[in-house]
Amino acid sequence: AQTVTQSQPEMSVQEAETVTLSCTYDTSENNYYLFWYKQPPSRQMILVIRQEAYKQQNATENRFSVNFQKAAKSFSLKISDSQLGDTAMYFCAFTLGGTYKYIFGTGTRLKVLA
Amino acid sequence: DSGVTQTPKHLITATGQRVTLRCSPRSGDLSVYWYQQSLDQGLQFLIQYYNGEERAKGNILERFSAQQFPDLHSELNLSSLELGDSALYFCASSLSGGFSTDTQYFGPGTRLTVL
């Protein structure tokens, strides 16, 4: 069975600094996809970034980038130039290619300090 | 705004009661997924519908059921409610049904409180 682990329940970062959130996963499959979702206090689930396992290049979206280490089964999220609006719960999610459900980690609560 | 709508936003009810949560997917999306998020937990997959047919089931209780209608909106029915059913219920939608790996877009959720 596939699992997703986020080992950092809470983190904080100063505004304008860089922070990295960790995620590891376990699967024996080769075709899969990984996601980071942000859940601000409004509780809305917002897609931050998506990575296809077959792509070697790390995904980037503006200030958000990932460090995808397939052999180590690691998928960390780097937030550069942190902003107060980045304060949220961040969930790592995994899905097998061609299947349906997402498997979510337990989340990391990130607080950006002014 | 993801384009996925959910009603109601909040629901407060008593144990033993039955409620219906409603979801309208993004325009053009054929798949609807339901997830449950208990307090400060990750999301747990409940069930998926694709173009009106049940496609996949997760750890959904027998007291819970869902359906997707011809206009593609979906309803999640929760019956014989217990205190432990209090949670945030999310609906998500995606373009296809898993033949390719589409990104799921989430609605704002329905917060259910069972007293």
Contacts between the chains, C-beta under 8 A, distances in Angstrom:
chain1	res1	chain2	res2	distance
A	4	B	42	7.9
A	33	B	101	4.9
A	35	B	103	7.3
A	37	B	106	7.6
A	42	B	108	7.5
A	43	B	88	6.1
A	43	B	108	7.2
A	43	B	109	5.5
A	43	B	111	7.6
A	44	B	2	7.6
A	44	B	106	7.1
A	44	B	108	5.3
A	44	B	109	7.3
A	45	B	43	7.6
A	45	B	90	6.3
A	45	B	92	7.7
A	45	B	106	3.7
A	45	B	109	7.7
A	46	B	2	7.7
A	46	B	106	7.8
A	47	B	103	6.1
A	47	B	105	7.0
A	50	B	103	5.9
A	52	B	101	7.7
A	91	B	42	6.0
A	91	B	43	7.2
A	95	B	101	6.3
A	97	B	101	5.0
A	98	B	98	5.7
A	98	B	99	6.4
A	98	B	100	7.1
A	98	B	101	6.5
A	99	B	56	7.6
A	99	B	98	5.5
A	99	B	101	7.9
A	100	B	31	7.5
A	100	B	33	7.2
A	100	B	48	4.9
A	100	B	55	6.0
A	100	B	56	4.4
A	100	B	97	7.2
A	100	B	98	4.4
A	101	B	33	7.1
A	101	B	45	3.9
A	101	B	48	6.7
A	101	B	56	6.0
A	101	B	58	5.8
A	102	B	33	7.9
A	102	B	35	7.8
A	102	B	43	7.3
A	102	B	45	6.6
A	102	B	104	6.3
A	103	B	45	7.5
A	104	B	42	3.7
A	104	B	43	4.6
A	104	B	44	7.7
A	105	B	42	5.7
A	106	B	41	6.5
A	106	B	42	4.8
A	107	B	40	7.5
A	107	B	41	7.8
A	107	B	42	5.8
